[in-house]
Amino acid sequence: LGEAIDSVLVQTYRPIEVIVVDDGSTDGTAKIVKSYRDKINYLWQANSGPGAARNLGISTAKGAYLAFLDADDLWHPEKLAAQIARFRDRPGLDMCLTRVKPFMTRISPEIQRDILEEDPVIVITPYMTSSTLVGRSLVDRVGPFNLDLRLGEDTDWFLRVSNSGGVIEIVPQVLAYKRFHDSNLTGDSNIVSQDELLGRVKKSLDERRTRIGKNK
């Protein structure tokens, strides 16, 4: 968590509002956050899942743009500056994503230098919340994250963004870093069934076909 917060606080873009939502954690989150004093806004809720945590952050944030960062992940110092530049250069843009590089467990200074290289060996899908900068107007149109999903709530949300007709751009640089380890939430297959998530994907595709058919 401290590494994630630090990667936000060193962003070259200003001003920023930093909100940490503690989803009923038992791993000392409050103690870590306390060391940052007035640099962040700390919110606590009883454990309700990542969708509920993001929704609380959204409802509290005051800015015209929203970005998400899971406690496992990191941002490049230029992430927000690069994305805001795209919003300024492209009127009508609703959401900007960056390329994402994975890395394993905790980071030593040597590994940190490696993951910040501009020519990564492996790059994964940009459709992750930690790579996202989105205009509040699009969030208002699409609606909040689905509270019924403890896993796949981000996939469900991105599908709704796509179906909304939102204008999306992916910048070519690697500006977000996804941490993988044994306790990643996405590794717990018992939280939600694959059939449920696939059913939501099918529903999204059906809605898109219906919209396209009406526009012909």
VEXTOR-516147 format. One record per residue (C-alpha): residue number from 1; residue in three letters; x, y negated, z. Coordinates in Angstrom, 3 decimals, always signed. Example, Ala and Ser with C-alpha at 12.3 -4.5 7.8 and 13.67 -1.06 7.14 Angstrom:
BEGIN
<roba->1	semar->Ala	X->+12.300	Y->+4.500	Z->+7.800>
<roba->2	semar->Ser	X->+13.670	Y->+1.060	Z->+7.140>
***
This chain:
BEGIN
<roba->1	semar->Leu	X->+0.000	Y->+0.000	Z->+0.000>
<roba->2	semar->Gly	X->+2.788	Y->-2.418	Z->+0.870>
<roba->3	semar->Glu	X->+4.451	Y->-1.829	Z->-2.492>
<roba->4	semar->Ala	X->+1.136	Y->-2.453	Z->-4.284>
<roba->5	semar->Ile	X->+0.499	Y->-5.705	Z->-2.388>
<roba->6	semar->Asp	X->+4.051	Y->-6.882	Z->-3.013>
<roba->7	semar->Ser	X->+3.621	Y->-6.315	Z->-6.758>
<roba->8	semar->Val	X->+0.600	Y->-8.648	Z->-6.672>
<roba->9	semar->Leu	X->+2.239	Y->-11.345	Z->-4.592>
<roba->10	semar->Val	X->+5.216	Y->-11.626	Z->-6.984>
<roba->11	semar->Gln	X->+2.991	Y->-12.297	Z->-10.006>
<roba->12	semar->Thr	X->+4.236	Y->-15.270	Z->-12.000>
<roba->13	semar->Tyr	X->+0.661	Y->-16.414	Z->-12.669>
<roba->14	semar->Arg	X->-0.948	Y->-18.735	Z->-10.132>
<roba->15	semar->Pro	X->-3.313	Y->-19.334	Z->-8.482>
<roba->16	semar->Ile	X->-4.462	Y->-15.878	Z->-7.380>
<roba->17	semar->Glu	X->-6.842	Y->-14.647	Z->-4.699>
<roba->18	semar->Val	X->-5.737	Y->-11.338	Z->-3.141>
<roba->19	semar->Ile	X->-8.385	Y->-9.165	Z->-1.498>
<roba->20	semar->Val	X->-7.599	Y->-5.842	Z->+0.195>
<roba->21	semar->Val	X->-10.605	Y->-3.605	Z->+0.807>
<roba->22	semar->Asp	X->-10.019	Y->-0.972	Z->+3.487>
<roba->23	semar->Asp	X->-12.409	Y->+1.905	Z->+2.743>
<roba->24	semar->Gly	X->-12.446	Y->+3.266	Z->+6.281>
<roba->25	semar->Ser	X->-8.834	Y->+4.460	Z->+6.034>
<roba->26	semar->Thr	X->-7.005	Y->+6.310	Z->+8.805>
<roba->27	semar->Asp	X->-3.438	Y->+5.766	Z->+7.549>
<roba->28	semar->Gly	X->-2.535	Y->+2.468	Z->+9.204>
<roba->29	semar->Thr	X->-3.846	Y->+0.150	Z->+6.481>
<roba->30	semar->Ala	X->-4.876	Y->-2.556	Z->+8.953>
<roba->31	semar->Lys	X->-1.390	Y->-2.643	Z->+10.471>
<roba->32	semar->Ile	X->+0.259	Y->-2.956	Z->+7.042>
<roba->33	semar->Val	X->-2.123	Y->-5.723	Z->+5.972>
<roba->34	semar->Lys	X->-1.593	Y->-7.648	Z->+9.222>
<roba->35	semar->Ser	X->+2.052	Y->-8.228	Z->+8.301>
<roba->36	semar->Tyr	X->+0.930	Y->-10.322	Z->+5.299>
<roba->37	semar->Arg	X->-0.973	Y->-12.749	Z->+7.547>
<roba->38	semar->Asp	X->-2.823	Y->-15.403	Z->+5.522>
<roba->39	semar->Lys	X->-1.564	Y->-14.256	Z->+2.106>
<roba->40	semar->Ile	X->-4.507	Y->-11.894	Z->+1.619>
<roba->41	semar->Asn	X->-8.173	Y->-11.540	Z->+2.498>
<roba->42	semar->Tyr	X->-8.698	Y->-8.262	Z->+4.380>
<roba->43	semar->Leu	X->-12.102	Y->-6.533	Z->+4.290>
<roba->44	semar->Trp	X->-13.118	Y->-3.306	Z->+6.058>
<roba->45	semar->Gln	X->-16.004	Y->-0.966	Z->+5.334>
<roba->46	semar->Ala	X->-16.982	Y->+2.514	Z->+6.492>
<roba->47	semar->Asn	X->-15.667	Y->+5.104	Z->+4.052>
<roba->48	semar->Ser	X->-17.897	Y->+4.900	Z->+0.974>
<roba->49	semar->Gly	X->-15.609	Y->+5.704	Z->-1.948>
<roba->50	semar->Pro	X->-13.587	Y->+3.713	Z->-4.496>
<roba->51	semar->Gly	X->-16.639	Y->+2.400	Z->-6.350>
<roba->52	semar->Ala	X->-18.058	Y->+0.837	Z->-3.194>
<roba->53	semar->Ala	X->-14.651	Y->-0.634	Z->-2.324>
<roba->54	semar->Arg	X->-14.319	Y->-2.270	Z->-5.744>
<roba->55	semar->Asn	X->-17.893	Y->-3.548	Z->-5.561>
<roba->56	semar->Leu	X->-17.195	Y->-5.203	Z->-2.210>
<roba->57	semar->Gly	X->-14.101	Y->-6.859	Z->-3.644>
<roba->58	semar->Ile	X->-16.073	Y->-8.067	Z->-6.671>
<roba->59	semar->Ser	X->-18.821	Y->-9.555	Z->-4.509>
<roba->60	semar->Thr	X->-16.263	Y->-11.385	Z->-2.365>
<roba->61	semar->Ala	X->-13.941	Y->-12.710	Z->-5.098>
<roba->62	semar->Lys	X->-14.414	Y->-16.314	Z->-6.213>
<roba->63	semar->Gly	X->-12.483	Y->-16.360	Z->-9.502>
<roba->64	semar->Ala	X->-13.658	Y->-16.277	Z->-13.106>
<roba->65	semar->Tyr	X->-11.434	Y->-13.240	Z->-13.756>
<roba->66	semar->Leu	X->-11.158	Y->-10.005	Z->-11.803>
<roba->67	semar->Ala	X->-8.303	Y->-7.492	Z->-11.632>
<roba->68	semar->Phe	X->-8.106	Y->-4.231	Z->-9.723>
<roba->69	semar->Leu	X->-5.139	Y->-2.411	Z->-8.211>
<roba->70	semar->Asp	X->-5.350	Y->+0.929	Z->-6.421>
<roba->71	semar->Ala	X->-3.121	Y->+1.306	Z->-3.361>
<roba->72	semar->Asp	X->-1.031	Y->+3.930	Z->-5.185>
<roba->73	semar->Asp	X->-0.196	Y->+1.759	Z->-8.186>
<roba->74	semar->Leu	X->+1.980	Y->-1.224	Z->-9.154>
<roba->75	semar->Trp	X->+1.919	Y->-4.239	Z->-11.471>
<roba->76	semar->His	X->+4.731	Y->-5.733	Z->-13.503>
<roba->77	semar->Pro	X->+5.400	Y->-9.338	Z->-12.320>
<roba->78	semar->Glu	X->+4.198	Y->-10.707	Z->-15.687>
<roba->79	semar->Lys	X->+0.961	Y->-8.679	Z->-15.876>
<roba->80	semar->Leu	X->-1.563	Y->-11.374	Z->-15.023>
<roba->81	semar->Ala	X->+0.291	Y->-14.094	Z->-16.944>
<roba->82	semar->Ala	X->+0.298	Y->-12.000	Z->-20.128>
<roba->83	semar->Gln	X->-3.389	Y->-11.145	Z->-19.805>
<roba->84	semar->Ile	X->-4.525	Y->-14.681	Z->-18.995>
<roba->85	semar->Ala	X->-2.607	Y->-15.848	Z->-22.072>
<roba->86	semar->Arg	X->-4.698	Y->-13.501	Z->-24.219>
<roba->87	semar->Phe	X->-7.934	Y->-14.891	Z->-22.749>
<roba->88	semar->Arg	X->-6.753	Y->-18.424	Z->-23.509>
<roba->89	semar->Asp	X->-5.701	Y->-17.556	Z->-27.060>
<roba->90	semar->Arg	X->-8.807	Y->-15.567	Z->-27.916>
<roba->91	semar->Pro	X->-12.120	Y->-17.214	Z->-27.032>
<roba->92	semar->Gly	X->-14.830	Y->-14.610	Z->-26.533>
<roba->93	semar->Leu	X->-12.494	Y->-11.985	Z->-25.075>
<roba->94	semar->Asp	X->-14.199	Y->-10.072	Z->-22.256>
<roba->95	semar->Met	X->-11.551	Y->-7.656	Z->-21.000>
<roba->96	semar->Cys	X->-7.807	Y->-7.233	Z->-21.420>
<roba->97	semar->Leu	X->-5.926	Y->-4.003	Z->-20.682>
<roba->98	semar->Thr	X->-2.215	Y->-3.249	Z->-20.640>
<roba->99	semar->Arg	X->-0.248	Y->-0.136	Z->-21.418>
<roba->100	semar->Val	X->+0.408	Y->+2.051	Z->-18.376>
<roba->101	semar->Lys	X->+3.461	Y->+4.088	Z->-17.382>
<roba->102	semar->Pro	X->+3.253	Y->+6.931	Z->-14.836>
<roba->103	semar->Phe	X->+5.777	Y->+7.544	Z->-12.074>
<roba->104	semar->Met	X->+6.083	Y->+10.012	Z->-9.232>
<roba->105	semar->Thr	X->+5.703	Y->+9.540	Z->-5.442>
<roba->106	semar->Arg	X->+7.675	Y->+6.829	Z->-3.585>
<roba->107	semar->Ile	X->+10.120	Y->+4.632	Z->-5.468>
<roba->108	semar->Ser	X->+13.797	Y->+4.087	Z->-4.826>
<roba->109	semar->Pro	X->+15.497	Y->+0.973	Z->-6.249>
<roba->110	semar->Glu	X->+16.905	Y->+3.133	Z->-9.065>
<roba->111	semar->Ile	X->+13.471	Y->+4.506	Z->-10.012>
<roba->112	semar->Gln	X->+11.957	Y->+1.026	Z->-9.784>
<roba->113	semar->Arg	X->+14.460	Y->-0.263	Z->-12.319>
<roba->114	semar->Asp	X->+13.573	Y->+2.670	Z->-14.568>
<roba->115	semar->Ile	X->+9.805	Y->+2.172	Z->-14.485>
<roba->116	semar->Leu	X->+10.175	Y->-1.524	Z->-15.257>
<roba->117	semar->Glu	X->+12.022	Y->-0.802	Z->-18.507>
<roba->118	semar->Glu	X->+10.201	Y->-2.098	Z->-21.576>
<roba->119	semar->Asp	X->+10.826	Y->+1.104	Z->-23.587>
<roba->120	semar->Pro	X->+9.127	Y->+3.845	Z->-21.535>
<roba->121	semar->Val	X->+9.372	Y->+7.514	Z->-22.413>
<roba->122	semar->Ile	X->+5.787	Y->+8.294	Z->-21.461>
<roba->123	semar->Val	X->+2.786	Y->+5.977	Z->-21.632>
<roba->124	semar->Ile	X->-0.716	Y->+7.000	Z->-20.591>
<roba->125	semar->Thr	X->-4.166	Y->+5.632	Z->-21.396>
<roba->126	semar->Pro	X->-4.646	Y->+1.913	Z->-20.728>
<roba->127	semar->Tyr	X->-8.236	Y->+2.562	Z->-19.635>
<roba->128	semar->Met	X->-7.472	Y->+2.457	Z->-15.935>
<roba->129	semar->Thr	X->-8.737	Y->-0.027	Z->-13.392>
<roba->130	semar->Ser	X->-5.180	Y->-0.967	Z->-12.382>
<roba->131	semar->Ser	X->-4.431	Y->-2.182	Z->-15.925>
<roba->132	semar->Thr	X->-7.583	Y->-4.283	Z->-16.199>
<roba->133	semar->Leu	X->-8.262	Y->-8.011	Z->-16.218>
<roba->134	semar->Val	X->-11.926	Y->-8.700	Z->-16.884>
<roba->135	semar->Gly	X->-14.078	Y->-11.793	Z->-17.095>
<roba->136	semar->Arg	X->-16.696	Y->-12.046	Z->-14.382>
<roba->137	semar->Ser	X->-19.384	Y->-12.647	Z->-16.996>
<roba->138	semar->Leu	X->-18.797	Y->-9.137	Z->-18.395>
<roba->139	semar->Val	X->-18.893	Y->-7.617	Z->-14.909>
<roba->140	semar->Asp	X->-22.226	Y->-9.352	Z->-14.331>
<roba->141	semar->Arg	X->-23.593	Y->-7.906	Z->-17.599>
<roba->142	semar->Val	X->-22.326	Y->-4.364	Z->-17.044>
<roba->143	semar->Gly	X->-23.139	Y->-4.169	Z->-13.356>
<roba->144	semar->Pro	X->-21.273	Y->-2.657	Z->-10.388>
<roba->145	semar->Phe	X->-19.413	Y->+0.634	Z->-10.140>
<roba->146	semar->Asn	X->-21.652	Y->+3.668	Z->-9.642>
<roba->147	semar->Leu	X->-21.869	Y->+4.536	Z->-5.937>
<roba->148	semar->Asp	X->-23.037	Y->+8.090	Z->-6.677>
<roba->149	semar->Leu	X->-19.614	Y->+8.992	Z->-8.081>
<roba->150	semar->Arg	X->-16.587	Y->+9.544	Z->-5.841>
<roba->151	semar->Leu	X->-14.543	Y->+10.594	Z->-8.878>
<roba->152	semar->Gly	X->-15.011	Y->+9.285	Z->-12.395>
<roba->153	semar->Glu	X->-16.699	Y->+6.052	Z->-11.324>
<roba->154	semar->Asp	X->-14.090	Y->+4.159	Z->-13.347>
<roba->155	semar->Thr	X->-14.733	Y->+6.288	Z->-16.463>
<roba->156	semar->Asp	X->-18.465	Y->+5.693	Z->-16.062>
<roba->157	semar->Trp	X->-17.857	Y->+1.929	Z->-15.760>
<roba->158	semar->Phe	X->-15.575	Y->+1.757	Z->-18.809>
<roba->159	semar->Leu	X->-18.183	Y->+3.638	Z->-20.831>
<roba->160	semar->Arg	X->-20.805	Y->+1.079	Z->-19.830>
<roba->161	semar->Val	X->-18.404	Y->-1.715	Z->-20.793>
<roba->162	semar->Ser	X->-18.009	Y->-0.119	Z->-24.226>
<roba->163	semar->Asn	X->-21.764	Y->+0.248	Z->-24.650>
<roba->164	semar->Ser	X->-22.289	Y->-3.385	Z->-23.678>
<roba->165	semar->Gly	X->-20.465	Y->-4.563	Z->-26.781>
<roba->166	semar->Gly	X->-17.797	Y->-6.328	Z->-24.732>
<roba->167	semar->Val	X->-14.727	Y->-7.570	Z->-26.613>
<roba->168	semar->Ile	X->-11.686	Y->-5.622	Z->-25.394>
<roba->169	semar->Glu	X->-8.001	Y->-6.113	Z->-26.192>
<roba->170	semar->Ile	X->-4.996	Y->-3.996	Z->-25.239>
<roba->171	semar->Val	X->-1.669	Y->-5.802	Z->-24.966>
<roba->172	semar->Pro	X->+1.300	Y->-3.725	Z->-26.216>
<roba->173	semar->Gln	X->+3.536	Y->-4.159	Z->-23.163>
<roba->174	semar->Val	X->+3.736	Y->-1.754	Z->-20.229>
<roba->175	semar->Leu	X->+2.550	Y->-3.951	Z->-17.354>
<roba->176	semar->Ala	X->+0.944	Y->-1.438	Z->-14.975>
<roba->177	semar->Tyr	X->+2.348	Y->+1.672	Z->-13.328>
<roba->178	semar->Lys	X->+0.319	Y->+4.678	Z->-12.191>
<roba->179	semar->Arg	X->+1.690	Y->+6.673	Z->-9.249>
<roba->180	semar->Phe	X->+1.103	Y->+10.432	Z->-9.240>
<roba->181	semar->His	X->+1.511	Y->+12.594	Z->-6.131>
<roba->182	semar->Asp	X->-0.074	Y->+15.587	Z->-4.422>
<roba->183	semar->Ser	X->-2.751	Y->+13.568	Z->-2.629>
<roba->184	semar->Asn	X->-4.075	Y->+11.515	Z->-5.560>
<roba->185	semar->Leu	X->-7.843	Y->+11.212	Z->-5.258>
<roba->186	semar->Thr	X->-8.200	Y->+12.202	Z->-8.932>
<roba->187	semar->Gly	X->-6.604	Y->+15.541	Z->-8.079>
<roba->188	semar->Asp	X->-9.500	Y->+16.577	Z->-5.841>
<roba->189	semar->Ser	X->-11.818	Y->+18.522	Z->-8.124>
<roba->190	semar->Asn	X->-14.284	Y->+19.143	Z->-5.294>
<roba->191	semar->Ile	X->-15.448	Y->+15.519	Z->-5.134>
<roba->192	semar->Val	X->-17.570	Y->+15.649	Z->-8.257>
<roba->193	semar->Ser	X->-18.228	Y->+18.378	Z->-10.797>
<roba->194	semar->Gln	X->-16.786	Y->+18.228	Z->-14.288>
<roba->195	semar->Asp	X->-20.278	Y->+18.882	Z->-15.670>
<roba->196	semar->Glu	X->-21.609	Y->+15.733	Z->-13.974>
<roba->197	semar->Leu	X->-18.867	Y->+13.557	Z->-15.455>
<roba->198	semar->Leu	X->-19.245	Y->+15.107	Z->-18.912>
<roba->199	semar->Gly	X->-22.981	Y->+14.513	Z->-18.650>
<roba->200	semar->Arg	X->-22.350	Y->+10.808	Z->-18.131>
<roba->201	semar->Val	X->-20.020	Y->+10.716	Z->-21.118>
<roba->202	semar->Lys	X->-22.723	Y->+12.359	Z->-23.255>
<roba->203	semar->Lys	X->-25.311	Y->+9.865	Z->-22.003>
<roba->204	semar->Ser	X->-23.025	Y->+6.990	Z->-22.953>
<roba->205	semar->Leu	X->-22.488	Y->+8.379	Z->-26.456>
<roba->206	semar->Asp	X->-26.241	Y->+8.900	Z->-26.897>
<roba->207	semar->Glu	X->-26.899	Y->+5.292	Z->-25.885>
<roba->208	semar->Arg	X->-24.311	Y->+4.085	Z->-28.380>
<roba->209	semar->Arg	X->-25.860	Y->+6.113	Z->-31.206>
<roba->210	semar->Thr	X->-29.282	Y->+4.709	Z->-30.360>
<roba->211	semar->Arg	X->-27.945	Y->+1.139	Z->-30.396>
<roba->212	semar->Ile	X->-26.190	Y->+1.664	Z->-33.727>
<roba->213	semar->Gly	X->-29.351	Y->+3.200	Z->-35.194>
<roba->214	semar->Lys	X->-31.444	Y->+0.192	Z->-34.190>
<roba->215	semar->Asn	X->-28.947	Y->-2.182	Z->-35.805>
<roba->216	semar->Lys	X->-29.011	Y->-0.458	Z->-39.216>
***
